[in-house]
Amino acid sequence: MTASIVILGVFVADACFRADRPPNMGETLLGNSFALGPGGKGSNQAVATARAGGDARFLTRLGRDTFAEMALKTWADAGVTPVITQHDDAYTGAAYIFVEEATGDNAIIICPGVAQTISPADIDAWSHEISSARVFMTQLEQPMDAAFHALRMAREASTTTILNPAPAASLPDGMLGYCDYVTPNETEAEGLTGIAVTSLDDARRAADGLMAAGARAAIITLGARGALYHDGERSVHVPAFDAGPVHETTGAGDAFNGAFATALARGDDPVDAVRFGSAAAGLSVTRPGAANSMPMREEIEALLAR
């Protein structure tokens, strides 16, 4: 196991509907299938981290309900250590996911529930976990002020910091200055920089913009085109890994981030860590679900060795 990787984020129960197309407003369609399972970007990333071989510790809030029971079982099965509080007066999060049958593309509505009340005071309560971690990672599903406070706390403790700026949102001034790595996809990179990412050159210009705002390095994930690592000294395109037919893309970014964090925590060079993350993402899209699609370390290493 690598040294500890602490992830701040949200758990939600994913209600996943597959159909040939999304319904129009006011229209009812017959779907092809339905599944209920664990999700939430932070939780998915914690599961991905643990399954990739990392010592994952997850910080969040849960209710006391059926979905909370699902969360605790998911983490126990994956080997994630929960560092959480539970609350009787609010619900555990849930998400609606539509998956287009032919392409595997998805659209999502998320309701974070009690995790939407995570505050800087919670971060202070979790300060030991954050400050003693090798790597700290967060996203933007919980409140922004909590994420900002946690990134600052981690950086001041010399913990390596990763921000996955998803779902897309404007960042407060100075937030990227506490990020060793920022990992947007093309849409998120455009939202943060104003640069439409349609080519590798666009991705490099967007990465430069993120670094100008304070990030030490940017990794822009490019879907079927792989990922770009850019730190001002090196700019390396890592092609996507073909692990088989695409089933759905839900959770691919989370698989990438969890595996990337795991590789960094064990001391890999950042470009090698991007390759490890890209291989994990390549495997994840061949499987249904999000948390359930996260590959094991042995599978990732086998794909890298091909």
N, C-alpha and C positions, 0 to 999 in steps of 0.2 A: 504494500500500500504506500502511496505517496504521502508526504506531509499534508496536514489538513487543508482542505479547500472549503471555505465558508461561503455559502450562497444565501443572499437575502432575496426573498421573492414571495410569490403567491402560489397557493394550490387552488385549483378549481377542478370540479368534476366535469369532464368533457362529454356532452351529448352530441354524438356525431351522426349526421344524416348523410347518406349517399344517394344521389339522384342524377339523372341525365343532365339536368340544368337547374339553376335556382328558380324558385317561383317568382313571378311578377307580383307587385303589390296587389292584394285582394284575391290572389289566385291560390288554389290548393292543388298540390301535385301528389301523386303516389310516388314514394321513394323506393329505392332498391334495397336498402338495408339500414339498420340502426345499431349503434353500440354506445354503451355508457362506460367510461373509464377515467383513469386519473389524468390530470393535465395541469395547466398553469406553467408559464415559462420558467419561473424559478424552480418549481418542483421538478419539471422535466429535466432541467439542467443539473439538478442535484442527482437525479436518478442516472442520467447520462454519465456524470462524473464517477459515481460509485461503480457502475457497470464497466466503465473504461479502466477501472483500477485505482481510482482516487479515494481518499479518505474524506467523504462528503459530509458536511454538517449544514443543515438547512434551518434558516431563521424565518419564522412566519407566525401569523395568528390563525387559529381555527375556531370554528364554533364547536358545539357538542351535538353532533347530528350524524346522520348516515354518511354524508360525504367526508366528515372528519375521520370516521372509522376507515373509509376507503383510503384516505391519505396516509394514516398511520400504518396500515397494512402494506401499501405500496412502498413506503420507505423501509419498512422492516424487510420486505422481500428483496429489495435492491441493495440493502446494506447502508442506507443513509441514516445518519444520526440526527433526529429531530431536536431542535432547540427552539421550543415554541411556547406560546400561551394559548389556553382554550377559554372560550367565553360563552356563557349561557344566553346572552342577550342579542346575539347576531348569528348570521348563517355563514357556513363555509361556502366559498365561491363556486360558481358554475359557469359553463360556457356552452354556447351553441356553435357547432361547427358544421358547415356545409361543405361536402366534398363532391366535386364534379367527377362523375364516374369515368369518363373517357380519358381525362388528363391527370386526375389526382390533385388538381389545384383546389385551393380551399378558401373560404371566407369565414370569419369568426366574429362572434359577439361575446365579450367577456364581462361578467359581473363578479368582481373580486370578493364581495361579501365583507366579512370582518377584517380581512387582510387590507382592505382599503383604509383602515384606521391605524395602520402601523405608523408610529410617530418617532421623532427624534428621541423621545424618552425611552422607547423600546430599544433603540440603537444603543443608548447609554447602558441599558440593562444588559445588553449583549456585548458590551465592550471587550470583555475578556476573550470571547470567541473570535471576534473580528481582529483584535490586536495581536493575537497569538497565531493567527493563520499564516500559512505560506502564501496562499492566494485568496483574495476576496473578489466575488463576482456578484453583480446585481443587474437588474433590468428596470423597466419603467411601469410595471403593472401595479406596484405599491406606490404610495405617495412620493412625490419628487423630493420633498424636504428630507424624508427619511433616507432615501437613496443617496442624496448629496452628503448628508451628515455621516453616513457609513463610509462612503468613499474617502472623505476627508480623514476620518478616524483611522482607516486602514493605511492610507498613505503616510500619515504622521507616525504610524508604527512600523513603517518600512515594509508593509505587506504589499505584494504585487496586486494591482487592482485591474479589474476588467469590467467595463460597462458595455452591456449589450443594449443599445438604445431602442428597445422595442417594448410595447408598440410605439410607433413614431410619435415624437412629441418635441416641442421646443425645450431646450435645456437652459437652465439659469446661467448667467454669466459666471465664468470661473469653474464650472463643474468639470469640464474636460481637463482642466489643469490638475485634477486629482486622479486621472486615468492613465495607467501605463499602457493599456490597450483598449481601444474602442472598436466594437465589432458590428457595425450596421450592415444590413443588406442594401441592395441598390436603392430601394424606395426610401429607406431611412436615411441613407447617405445624402440623397437629394434633398430630403426635408431639412437636414441639418446644415447643408452647404449651399443649397440652391443650384447645384450642378446635376443635371440629368445624367445618370450613369448608364450609357448605352454601349460603351466600349471600355477597353482597358485603360486607354488614355484618359477617358472621363473619370474612371475609378481612381487613377493616380492624382488627378487634379482635386477630386473630392477628398482623397486622403490627405493631400497637402493642406486643404482647408481645415480639416479636423485637427491636424497637427498645429496649424497656426492658431487655433482656438485653445491649444494647451495639451492635447493628447500626445503622449510620447511615441505612440505607433498606432496605425489604423489597419484593421483587417476588414476589407469589404467583401462580404460573401456575395457570390454572383450566380447562385442557383446552378443550372446545368453547365455554366462556364467555370465553376470552381470558386476560387477565392484569391484575392490580392493582398499580400503582406507588404506594408510600406512604412518605413521608419525614418526616411530622410537620407539614410545611407544605403539601404537596400530596398529594392522594389521588385518583389518576386511574385509571379503568377503561378499558383498551384492549380493545375487542371482538376476537374471533378473526377471522381473515381466511379467507374461503371461496375456496380455490384450486382446488376440484374435489372429486370423490368421495373419501372416506377409504379408503385402501388398508390402512394399518396405522399405529398410533401409536408404534411403536418408534422412538426417536431424536428425537421431537418436542421434548422438553425440551432435548436436547443441541443441536439446531438453534437453539432460542431462545437458549440461553446463549452459544453461539459468535457468533451474529450480534449479540447484545446487547453482548458484550465488544468486538467489532469497531467498533460504532458509538460506544461510549464512548471507545475509543482514538483515534478520529479527531476527538473533541471534540464529539459530538452532545449535546444536552440529554438527560438520562436518560429522560424520557418519550418523546422521539423514538427513543431507543435501544430502549426497550421495544416500540415500534411496529415497528421494523426487525426485532427478534427475533421478534415475533409473526407477521410476514409470512413469515419464514423457516420458522417452525414450521408455518404453514398450508400452505406448499408441500411440506414434508417428509412430511406425512401422506398425500399423494396418491401416494406412491412406495413401492416395496418396499425392505426393508433398512433399515439405520441409517446408517452412514457413506456408503453409496452414494446415500442419499436427500437429502443436504445440498445446498441450492440455491446457485447462483452469485449473485454480487452483482447482476448485470444482471436476473436473474429476480425477485429480491426487490424491486428498485427498480421494475420494471414492475408488480408486484402493488400496491405502495404507490401508484402513479400512477393506478390504475384509478378 
